[in-house]
């Protein structure tokens, strides 16, 4: 009888917790991050805000096209995860790749880079002030290295992928140490959730 007295409230709590949102395999940021918002420039050189992309679940990643490892690896993983989605759901997701290297990453270069990963990938950039406004909003850090004799430089940056629902509300955060299966599973859940499934 004592066990039952503890067990029933515990089960009720679990059921209620399940009704409040998704049980992400990665990190739940629904209560930790602000809704998606930005003022940037798209691949056509036009000013855009979040309103231009609202309505679709969104993955957001900060990087730069000259990145030798983290960026192409992360974007390739996202591409593979998207390919595992039901074909009817793939176009219901978008990936915003925000460059923190506007000096080298022109809109044209961003478009060529993102096109290599698929139609769901969209490159965004802006002035340093615009980029800093977004990185500060999501507590992302980046640093431009000193140029070498040829003017080349490295950029250190966060490798996290932020996921948002179609209304811009935060959902989950995926990092490099998360298993690919967990990231794929959460992306699938995010997209299906947006479809009411």
C-alpha atoms as one frame of an Amber mdcrd trajectory, in Angstrom:
protein
   0.000   0.000   0.000   2.896   2.353   0.833   4.553   1.541  -2.497   1.304
   2.291  -4.330   1.052   5.658  -2.568   4.423   6.650  -4.016   4.043   4.925
  -7.372   0.776   6.552  -8.511   1.977  10.176  -8.062   5.229   9.271  -9.813
   3.370   7.809 -12.791   1.090  10.836 -12.979   4.133  13.105 -12.973   5.704
  11.158 -15.840   2.529  11.328 -17.909   2.164  15.054 -17.331   5.826  15.616
 -18.199   5.297  13.769 -21.471   2.347  15.992 -22.314   4.421  19.140 -21.923
   6.810  18.572 -24.811   9.142  16.200 -26.594  11.621  13.910 -24.888  14.664
  14.916 -26.925  17.641  12.556 -27.195  19.947  15.570 -27.366  19.729  18.642
 -25.083  16.344  20.248 -24.441  16.671  24.050 -24.732  12.977  24.914 -24.798
  13.274  26.785 -21.499  16.869  27.961 -21.880  17.075  29.843 -25.158  15.076
  32.717 -26.679  12.911  32.307 -29.751  14.523  32.586 -33.145  15.108  36.174
 -34.224  17.659  37.913 -36.456  18.323  40.652 -39.000  20.798  39.369 -41.593
  21.497  39.094 -45.332  20.569  36.125 -47.494  22.407  34.473 -50.390  20.934
  37.003 -52.809  22.317  39.944 -50.843  18.888  40.931 -49.553  18.074  41.912
 -45.969  16.055  39.212 -44.206  14.588  38.561 -40.769  13.232  35.478 -39.085
   9.800  36.336 -40.473  11.095  35.435 -43.940  11.689  31.849 -42.807   8.916
  31.346 -40.263   6.631  28.358 -40.610   9.216  25.606 -40.996  11.219  23.762
 -38.326  14.715  25.237 -38.450  18.221  24.062 -37.656  20.724  26.889 -37.123
  24.501  26.527 -37.252  27.255  29.153 -37.042  30.448  28.704 -39.057  32.364
  29.824 -42.144  33.017  28.413 -45.599  36.815  28.225 -45.214  36.423  25.934
 -42.192  38.587  22.846 -42.762  36.781  20.379 -40.535  33.927  21.206 -38.127
  31.622  22.999 -40.586  31.711  20.538 -43.494  31.513  17.584 -41.094  28.531
  19.022 -39.209  26.658  20.069 -42.338  27.332  16.686 -43.941  25.883  14.974
 -40.860  22.784  17.152 -41.076  22.511  16.350 -44.775  22.605  12.616 -44.016
  20.004  13.045 -41.281  17.712  14.911 -43.683  18.105  12.201 -46.308  16.851
   9.674 -43.755  13.601  11.590 -43.377  10.516  10.473 -45.218  10.857  12.136
 -48.677   7.537  13.897 -48.128   8.951  15.617 -45.038  12.344  16.787 -46.280
  11.093  20.070 -47.703   9.417  20.866 -44.373  12.816  21.541 -42.782  15.389
  24.289 -43.326  18.992  24.656 -42.188  20.265  28.203 -41.683  24.058  28.375
 -41.955  25.108  31.719 -40.483  28.618  32.783 -41.447  30.693  34.529 -38.794
  33.272  35.450 -41.466  31.501  38.109 -43.578  34.767  39.439 -44.999  35.320
  36.277 -47.045  31.836  34.764 -47.113  29.985  36.868 -49.636  26.391  35.925
 -50.486  27.589  34.299 -53.723  30.187  32.167 -51.941  27.648  31.159 -49.297
  25.171  30.056 -51.959  27.734  27.873 -53.717  28.755  26.352 -50.379  25.271
  25.582 -49.071  24.015  24.297 -52.424  26.512  21.448 -52.096  24.580  20.101
 -49.109  21.068  20.309 -50.490  18.078  22.583 -51.069  17.248  22.738 -47.348
  20.508  24.606 -46.619  20.443  28.412 -46.691  23.425  30.699 -46.136  23.080
  33.920 -44.167  25.572  36.637 -43.279  25.611  40.317 -42.411  27.681  43.057
 -40.851  29.753  42.238 -37.788  27.202  44.078 -35.656  24.356  41.996 -37.084
  26.248  38.741 -36.611  27.250  39.686 -33.067  23.630  40.435 -32.230  22.648
  36.884 -33.190  25.632  35.143 -31.595  25.131  37.078 -28.367  21.436  36.182
 -28.344  22.289  32.471 -28.416  25.455  32.677 -26.311  27.693  31.616 -29.163
  31.324  32.696 -29.261  33.663  33.044 -32.220  37.125  34.537 -32.744  38.921
  35.590 -35.927  42.586  34.597 -35.944  45.496  36.753 -37.112  46.055  36.692
 -40.884  49.175  34.936 -42.160  51.486  36.297 -44.863  48.909  35.386 -47.512
  46.003  36.964 -45.644  44.527  33.619 -44.594  43.195  33.169 -41.081  41.317
  30.653 -38.987  38.084  31.216 -37.138  37.233  29.480 -33.891  33.521  29.037
 -33.355  30.840  26.991 -31.657  29.969  23.644 -33.206  26.471  23.412 -31.733
  23.338  23.036 -33.861  20.272  24.847 -32.552  16.827  23.481 -33.432  13.640
  25.547 -33.478  10.009  24.767 -34.147   8.115  26.360 -37.026   6.955  29.195
 -34.781  10.558  29.977 -33.839  10.392  28.548 -30.333  13.546  26.674 -29.256
  13.486  22.878 -29.180  16.854  21.132 -28.804  20.608  21.604 -29.091  22.879
  19.044 -30.738  26.645  18.933 -30.191  29.471  16.935 -31.772  29.518  14.332
 -29.012  25.852  13.452 -29.570  25.411  10.155 -31.449  24.327  10.664 -35.064
  21.332   8.423 -34.398  20.184  10.773 -31.613  20.483  13.830 -33.856  18.663
  12.092 -36.702  15.942  10.923 -34.340  15.391  14.388 -32.920  15.268  15.985
 -36.372  12.695  13.417 -37.411  10.631  14.130 -34.285  10.883  17.889 -34.842
   9.611  17.677 -38.407   6.850  15.190 -37.626   5.752  17.324 -34.681   5.327
  20.273 -37.043   3.070  18.112 -39.206   0.964  17.120 -36.221   2.371  13.613
 -36.297
